[in-house]
């Protein structure tokens, strides 16, 4: 898509590859699912696949249709359905395309086995509820699922769980202990570690790790930056200054006049707003970069525009480059910093990137 409006996003192939290799280096004994759900966290599923298809051990998606499209595009690695199947059609596709599917309840297992022709090889990840209380089998249902699957030929079985607090102070110890108790004498493959656990809890690495947000160069931790973790931002959101205003003390900016100038100021209007995916709730003071210098947003974010402080950047006028987040031409602004200022997380920023924003895939 091309547009005369100056906003654009750039996705960096090398950063995606670098971040995947960080996960592999931290968990050298494990294979790694590249998690590309939610359109690769807003970066574009096909861009992520293009960057990683030569080295990813497998890909993890949400929808069966996406998994089938990957197979039809020539992806031969394992493809994991993170929430499993939703219909008999999905179940048949698991057999037809050789997909790996999560099974998180007995009803889902019954649907799978009733829909797939007998004897077709199946790769199943039995998901255990170890404290997240979102998806997963309890101990009784896990035992029943294993009993059902035990006599069946051609079933490749993995046990998995998902950590609720791998990024926090409580960590994974309680959930890991529950997993081990539920797994009992299980000696087969396990998949436990999300990005936070890959980075901070090596005892969870197991046989398959599931790097998600770290692939895209953001940190899962509030107390540690992506740069400190050795990650590179995979997305830069950039625009330009399209107007400049001179303020006198008492002048207000934007809808609701939420920002009031306390002194003479020079502000710039940026071609980016909440219809582009920038968080409307980002307050004055959210970091932004103009012409290589970090500054701050001013006032309320509009649908198509936002304002920033140019008082200390007198050389910035119409057409001056702006970085909203990422490693952009106008400077570096970590998405985690923008998200923290807006009271959200980088995951949401990336996923909210609007379809109207042109995207360049940079080699």
C-alpha positions as CSV (number, residue, x, y, z in Angstrom):
1,X,0.0,0.0,0.0
2,X,1.2,3.5,-0.9
3,X,-0.1,6.8,0.5
4,X,1.0,10.4,0.4
5,X,0.5,10.7,4.1
6,X,4.0,10.5,5.7
7,X,3.3,7.8,8.4
8,X,4.8,4.4,7.9
9,X,6.0,1.4,9.8
10,X,9.2,-0.5,9.0
11,X,9.7,-4.2,9.9
12,X,13.3,-5.4,10.1
13,X,14.0,-8.9,8.9
14,X,17.4,-9.0,10.6
15,X,15.9,-8.1,14.0
16,X,13.4,-10.9,13.8
17,X,16.2,-13.3,12.9
18,X,18.5,-11.9,15.7
19,X,15.8,-12.2,18.3
20,X,14.9,-15.8,17.4
21,X,18.6,-16.7,17.6
22,X,18.7,-15.1,21.1
23,X,16.0,-17.6,22.2
24,X,17.8,-20.5,20.6
25,X,21.1,-19.5,22.3
26,X,19.4,-19.2,25.7
27,X,17.8,-22.6,25.4
28,X,20.3,-24.6,23.3
29,X,18.9,-28.0,24.1
30,X,15.3,-27.1,23.1
31,X,13.6,-26.5,19.9
32,X,11.7,-23.2,19.5
33,X,8.3,-22.4,18.2
34,X,8.3,-19.0,16.6
35,X,5.0,-17.6,17.9
36,X,3.4,-15.7,15.0
37,X,-0.2,-15.4,16.3
38,X,-2.1,-12.1,16.0
39,X,-0.5,-11.5,12.6
40,X,2.9,-11.9,14.2
41,X,2.0,-9.4,17.0
42,X,1.1,-6.9,14.3
43,X,4.3,-7.3,12.4
44,X,2.7,-9.4,9.6
45,X,2.6,-13.2,9.6
46,X,4.1,-13.5,6.2
47,X,6.9,-11.1,7.0
48,X,7.8,-13.1,10.1
49,X,7.6,-16.4,8.1
50,X,9.7,-15.0,5.4
51,X,12.4,-13.9,7.9
52,X,12.4,-17.2,9.8
53,X,11.4,-19.9,7.5
54,X,15.0,-21.1,6.9
55,X,15.8,-21.4,10.6
56,X,12.7,-21.7,12.8
57,X,12.1,-25.1,14.3
58,X,8.4,-24.6,14.1
59,X,5.7,-21.9,14.0
60,X,2.8,-21.4,16.4
61,X,-0.4,-19.8,15.3
62,X,-4.0,-19.5,16.6
63,X,-6.3,-20.2,13.7
64,X,-6.4,-23.4,11.7
65,X,-6.8,-21.4,8.5
66,X,-3.5,-19.7,9.0
67,X,-1.8,-23.0,9.7
68,X,-3.2,-24.5,6.5
69,X,-2.1,-21.4,4.5
70,X,1.4,-21.9,5.9
71,X,1.4,-25.5,4.7
72,X,0.1,-24.6,1.3
73,X,2.9,-21.9,1.1
74,X,5.5,-24.7,1.5
75,X,6.2,-24.5,5.2
76,X,7.4,-27.9,6.2
77,X,8.3,-27.3,9.9
78,X,5.9,-28.3,12.7
79,X,3.0,-25.9,13.0
80,X,1.3,-25.6,16.4
81,X,-2.3,-24.6,17.0
82,X,-2.0,-22.7,20.3
83,X,-5.7,-23.0,21.3
84,X,-6.3,-26.2,19.5
85,X,-9.3,-26.9,17.3
86,X,-12.7,-25.2,17.3
87,X,-14.6,-27.5,14.9
88,X,-14.6,-30.8,13.2
89,X,-13.3,-29.1,10.1
90,X,-10.3,-27.9,12.1
91,X,-9.8,-31.4,13.4
92,X,-9.8,-32.8,9.8
93,X,-7.3,-30.2,8.8
94,X,-5.0,-31.3,11.6
95,X,-4.8,-34.7,10.0
96,X,-4.7,-33.4,6.4
97,X,-1.9,-30.9,7.0
98,X,0.1,-32.7,9.7
99,X,-0.5,-30.0,12.3
100,X,0.4,-30.1,15.9
101,X,-2.6,-29.2,18.1
102,X,-3.0,-28.2,21.7
103,X,-5.7,-30.2,23.5
104,X,-6.9,-28.4,26.6
105,X,-10.1,-30.2,27.5
106,X,-11.6,-33.7,27.1
107,X,-14.3,-32.4,24.8
108,X,-11.7,-31.1,22.4
109,X,-9.9,-34.5,22.5
110,X,-13.1,-36.3,21.7
111,X,-13.8,-33.9,18.8
112,X,-10.3,-34.5,17.4
113,X,-10.5,-38.3,17.6
114,X,-14.0,-38.5,16.3
115,X,-13.1,-36.3,13.2
116,X,-9.7,-37.6,12.2
117,X,-9.5,-40.9,10.3
118,X,-8.1,-43.8,12.4
119,X,-4.4,-44.4,11.9
120,X,-3.5,-40.9,10.7
121,X,-0.5,-39.7,12.7
122,X,-1.3,-37.1,15.3
123,X,0.9,-34.6,17.1
124,X,-0.8,-33.4,20.3
125,X,0.2,-31.1,23.1
126,X,-1.9,-31.8,26.2
127,X,-2.1,-28.5,28.0
128,X,-2.2,-28.6,31.8
129,X,-3.8,-26.0,34.0
130,X,-1.2,-25.3,36.6
131,X,-2.6,-22.1,38.0
132,X,-3.3,-19.7,35.1
133,X,-6.9,-21.0,35.2
134,X,-7.5,-20.0,31.6
135,X,-7.1,-23.2,29.5
136,X,-5.9,-26.6,30.5
137,X,-6.7,-30.0,31.9
138,X,-6.9,-30.7,35.6
139,X,-5.1,-33.7,37.1
140,X,-8.1,-36.1,36.7
141,X,-8.8,-35.1,33.1
142,X,-5.1,-35.4,32.2
143,X,-5.0,-38.9,33.5
144,X,-8.1,-39.7,31.4
145,X,-6.7,-38.1,28.3
146,X,-3.5,-40.2,28.6
147,X,-5.5,-43.3,29.1
148,X,-7.5,-42.6,25.9
149,X,-4.4,-41.8,23.9
150,X,-2.2,-44.6,25.2
151,X,-3.5,-47.5,23.0
152,X,-3.6,-45.3,19.8
153,X,-0.8,-45.7,17.2
154,X,1.0,-42.8,15.7
155,X,0.4,-40.3,18.4
156,X,3.3,-37.9,19.2
157,X,2.5,-36.5,22.7
158,X,3.9,-33.5,24.5
159,X,2.8,-32.0,27.8
160,X,2.7,-28.3,28.1
161,X,1.6,-25.4,30.3
162,X,1.6,-21.6,30.3
163,X,3.1,-19.5,33.1
164,X,1.1,-16.6,34.4
165,X,3.9,-14.8,36.3
166,X,7.2,-15.7,34.6
167,X,7.7,-12.0,34.3
168,X,7.0,-11.2,37.9
169,X,8.3,-11.6,41.4
170,X,6.4,-14.8,42.1
171,X,8.1,-16.4,39.1
172,X,7.4,-20.0,38.0
173,X,8.2,-22.1,41.0
174,X,4.6,-22.8,42.1
175,X,3.3,-23.6,38.7
176,X,6.4,-25.7,37.8
177,X,5.9,-27.8,40.9
178,X,2.2,-28.3,40.0
179,X,3.2,-29.3,36.5
180,X,5.7,-31.9,37.8
181,X,3.2,-33.3,40.2
182,X,0.5,-33.6,37.5
183,X,3.0,-35.0,35.0
184,X,4.0,-37.7,37.4
185,X,6.1,-40.4,35.7
186,X,6.0,-38.6,32.3
187,X,9.3,-38.9,30.5
188,X,8.2,-37.5,27.1
189,X,8.5,-34.1,25.6
190,X,7.4,-30.9,27.5
191,X,6.8,-27.3,26.4
192,X,6.7,-24.8,29.2
193,X,8.6,-21.6,28.5
194,X,7.2,-18.4,27.0
195,X,9.5,-15.4,26.4
196,X,9.8,-14.4,30.0
197,X,10.7,-18.0,31.1
198,X,13.2,-18.4,28.2
199,X,15.0,-15.2,29.4
200,X,14.8,-15.7,33.2
201,X,14.0,-19.3,34.1
202,X,16.3,-21.8,32.4
203,X,14.9,-24.7,34.4
204,X,11.7,-24.5,32.3
205,X,13.3,-24.8,28.9
206,X,12.4,-28.4,28.3
207,X,12.1,-29.7,24.8
208,X,10.2,-26.9,23.1
209,X,10.2,-23.2,24.0
210,X,7.7,-20.6,22.7
211,X,9.3,-17.2,22.1
212,X,6.6,-14.6,21.4
213,X,7.1,-11.0,22.4
214,X,10.9,-11.4,22.5
215,X,10.9,-12.2,18.8
216,X,9.6,-8.7,18.1
217,X,12.2,-6.9,20.2
218,X,10.2,-5.9,23.3
219,X,10.8,-7.0,26.9
220,X,8.4,-9.1,28.9
221,X,9.7,-7.5,32.0
222,X,8.9,-4.1,33.7
223,X,12.4,-4.0,35.3
224,X,14.6,-4.9,32.3
225,X,14.7,-3.3,28.9
226,X,14.8,-5.1,25.6
227,X,18.3,-3.7,25.0
228,X,19.6,-5.1,28.3
229,X,18.2,-8.5,27.2
230,X,20.1,-8.2,23.9
231,X,17.0,-7.9,21.8
232,X,16.5,-5.7,18.7
233,X,13.3,-3.8,17.9
234,X,11.6,-5.4,14.9
235,X,9.2,-2.5,14.2
236,X,9.7,1.2,13.8
237,X,6.7,3.5,13.6
238,X,7.6,6.8,11.9
239,X,6.0,9.9,10.6
240,X,6.7,13.6,10.1
241,X,5.9,17.0,11.4
242,X,3.0,18.5,9.4
243,X,2.5,21.7,11.2
244,X,4.2,24.0,13.8
245,X,2.5,26.2,16.4
246,X,3.9,28.9,18.7
247,X,2.3,28.9,22.2
248,X,2.1,31.6,24.8
249,X,1.6,31.0,28.5
250,X,-1.9,29.8,29.1
251,X,-2.5,28.4,25.6
252,X,-4.2,25.0,25.5
253,X,-3.5,22.1,23.2
254,X,-5.8,19.6,21.6
255,X,-9.2,18.2,22.5
256,X,-10.3,19.1,26.0
257,X,-7.4,21.5,26.4
258,X,-5.7,19.0,28.7
259,X,-2.3,20.5,28.3
260,X,-1.7,24.2,29.3
261,X,1.5,25.9,28.3
262,X,3.2,27.3,31.4
263,X,5.7,29.3,29.3
264,X,6.4,30.2,25.6
265,X,6.6,26.9,23.6
266,X,7.0,25.6,20.1
267,X,5.1,22.5,19.3
268,X,4.8,20.2,16.3
269,X,1.8,18.3,14.9
270,X,2.6,14.8,13.9
271,X,0.7,12.8,11.3
272,X,-0.2,9.9,13.6
273,X,-3.2,9.3,15.8
274,X,-5.3,6.6,17.4
275,X,-6.7,5.6,14.0
276,X,-3.1,4.6,13.1
277,X,-2.8,2.5,16.3
278,X,-1.2,5.0,18.6
279,X,-2.7,4.7,22.0
280,X,-5.3,7.4,22.6
281,X,-4.8,7.2,26.3
282,X,-1.1,8.1,26.0
283,X,-0.7,11.2,28.3
284,X,1.4,14.3,27.8
285,X,5.0,13.4,28.4
286,X,5.0,10.1,26.4
287,X,8.4,9.8,24.8
288,X,8.8,10.6,21.1
289,X,11.9,11.4,18.9
290,X,12.2,14.2,16.4
291,X,15.3,14.7,14.2
292,X,17.3,12.4,16.5
293,X,16.3,14.1,19.7
294,X,14.0,12.6,22.3
295,X,11.2,14.8,23.4
296,X,7.6,14.4,24.6
297,X,4.0,14.4,23.4
298,X,1.7,17.2,24.3
299,X,-2.0,17.1,24.9
300,X,-4.6,14.5,23.9
301,X,-4.0,12.1,21.0
302,X,-6.5,12.8,18.2
303,X,-7.7,10.3,15.5
304,X,-5.1,11.4,12.9
305,X,-2.7,13.6,14.8
306,X,-0.8,14.2,17.9
307,X,1.4,17.1,19.2
308,X,4.9,17.1,20.5
309,X,7.2,19.6,22.2
310,X,9.7,21.2,19.8
311,X,10.9,24.0,22.1
312,X,14.3,22.5,22.5
313,X,14.6,21.4,18.8
314,X,14.4,24.8,16.9
315,X,15.7,23.2,13.7
316,X,12.6,20.9,13.5
317,X,10.0,22.3,11.0
318,X,7.6,20.9,8.5
319,X,8.8,17.6,7.2
320,X,11.0,16.9,10.1
321,X,11.2,13.1,10.7
322,X,9.6,11.6,13.8
323,X,9.9,8.2,15.5
324,X,6.9,7.2,17.5
325,X,8.5,3.9,18.6
326,X,11.3,1.6,17.6
327,X,14.7,2.2,16.0
328,X,13.6,4.8,13.5
329,X,15.3,7.3,11.2
330,X,14.5,10.1,13.7
331,X,16.0,8.3,16.7
332,X,15.3,5.4,19.1
333,X,12.3,5.2,21.2
334,X,11.7,1.8,22.8
335,X,8.2,0.6,22.4
336,X,8.3,-0.5,26.0
337,X,8.9,3.1,27.1
338,X,5.9,4.3,25.1
339,X,3.7,1.5,26.4
340,X,4.8,2.2,30.0
341,X,3.9,5.9,29.7
342,X,0.5,4.9,28.3
343,X,-0.2,2.4,31.0
344,X,-0.1,-0.6,28.6
345,X,2.4,-3.1,27.2
346,X,4.3,-3.2,23.9
347,X,2.2,-6.2,22.8
348,X,-0.8,-4.0,22.5
349,X,1.0,-1.3,20.6
350,X,2.2,-3.7,18.0
351,X,-1.1,-5.5,17.6
352,X,-3.0,-2.2,17.3
353,X,-1.0,-1.1,14.3
354,X,-3.8,-0.1,11.9
355,X,-4.2,-1.5,8.4
356,X,-4.1,2.0,6.9
357,X,-0.4,2.4,8.0
358,X,1.9,1.4,5.1
359,X,4.5,-1.1,6.0
360,X,8.0,-1.5,4.5
361,X,9.8,-4.9,5.1
362,X,13.5,-4.0,5.4
363,X,16.3,-6.4,4.6
